[in-house]
């Protein structure tokens, strides 16, 4: 018989066995708002199916196992032959297979594909964020390859396939493939024009031999990689297949796997090229322009990934507070805890609403929407990804000591939280990109102002923030030194305009009062006490 001192009470049950999609009101409403009504029934059915899978005990266990058993590099086989392979835990393959099967690399091949895929990405990466990396790069490779119609015709059907084939074989023998990317080098980082990897033309037109290194190459077991290297005509984009058409392995030497802060399930590597066969994508000297569409798509995925992580952190915090009792009642009902949870919920909903608006713009594809994305994507990437870590920290604190132990899953969320701010260009890179758009592409600012202007007159604090932003934009002196401040305001005004137009009044009121009206402290839980915070928290509670 167990001792009475070991009786367990007042513990929240695990947040498991629920529909991650249906439980996220902000996400459901965004899908309903932006997707063609004729596609809604089908989209709801597939997203709820994915949501139930993501919220299942089995998939949550897969995520934990994939992180507890990180990938292992095998440079040589037992006989001493160089093989450069990475072994993953079976749970990794199960997760990646489910993600591919759910169409998370197939946005380009169906109506409303970007919005549906974005919603699926938010749902699926709540179960395990690491597998989002190969899913993201495979998805994003499509627009870059379209710079060469012949290459696109060959590779796009495989990239957008819903078949996950983990075996290393020639791509022509596979029903589905995954792609990685190799841009950064140890001497340059984000300054890719400083790359030293050399590309020597071969006899066959469009083919080259690469010699050099890449300091970061994620998902090294992918079937192909987009790589930047210096050709005779300048920095150029290349496709590097992992296995050549005749079945031989391309020279792709994995030097080591990175020991990262988080994202443990995903393999990030350093690789060497030494006579590596490659096919040119686009023209020589146009490498950055060729690959920029891939970068834009992966930057949007950074926004989606941060929105996903924030949503899961907030869901866990509210779920815990719903069941945990202290000082004579539920934590959820304590005014101070309610303020914290409401503040976190606002950040999460603002991130989701903005991310889905950007995905809808990709589906629209009009000239105005492309101009809007040129400014909005780097601004969102800057701000939303930076908000992720403080949200994760505060959500963990809502669970107290329970949140500090690995079994809660909160430490994994916290370790993952800085990743999307660093990947695909850290904060200064995004801020400088916004400044370039403001200075060189007036259509981008016009499209942004038209977007936020649709909410003018609906909230005096938003109107004031728009006016202040216009004043900032009118003075370009010393703009780089104040670039972060300006980009933060651009993102906040855009989030405020979207919430005023689309969110319940309680959510929009709280966001505008705090983020735009200045009635806010320096930490979460400092919202004005007069707001309807209970309604904000209840909206974010994960109940299917």
LINMONOR-V298734 format. One record per helix or strand of 2 or more residues. SS is the DSSP state (~ for helix, > for strand). FROM is the first residue (numbers start at 0). TO is the last residue. If there is no record, write none. Layout:
ss->SS from->FROM to->TO
ss->SS from->FROM to->TO
//
This chain:
ss->~ from->3 to->5
ss->~ from->24 to->33
ss->~ from->36 to->53
ss->~ from->56 to->67
ss->> from->71 to->75
ss->> from->81 to->86
ss->~ from->89 to->100
ss->~ from->106 to->108
ss->~ from->112 to->123
ss->~ from->131 to->144
ss->~ from->148 to->158
ss->~ from->170 to->172
ss->> from->178 to->181
ss->~ from->191 to->193
ss->> from->197 to->200
ss->> from->206 to->217
ss->> from->223 to->230
ss->> from->233 to->240
ss->> from->252 to->256
ss->> from->267 to->280
ss->~ from->286 to->322
ss->> from->324 to->325
ss->> from->328 to->329
ss->~ from->330 to->332
ss->~ from->334 to->363
ss->~ from->366 to->397
ss->~ from->399 to->403
ss->~ from->405 to->407
ss->~ from->409 to->415
ss->~ from->418 to->421
ss->~ from->426 to->439
ss->~ from->441 to->452
ss->~ from->459 to->473
ss->~ from->482 to->501
ss->~ from->504 to->515
ss->~ from->532 to->539
//
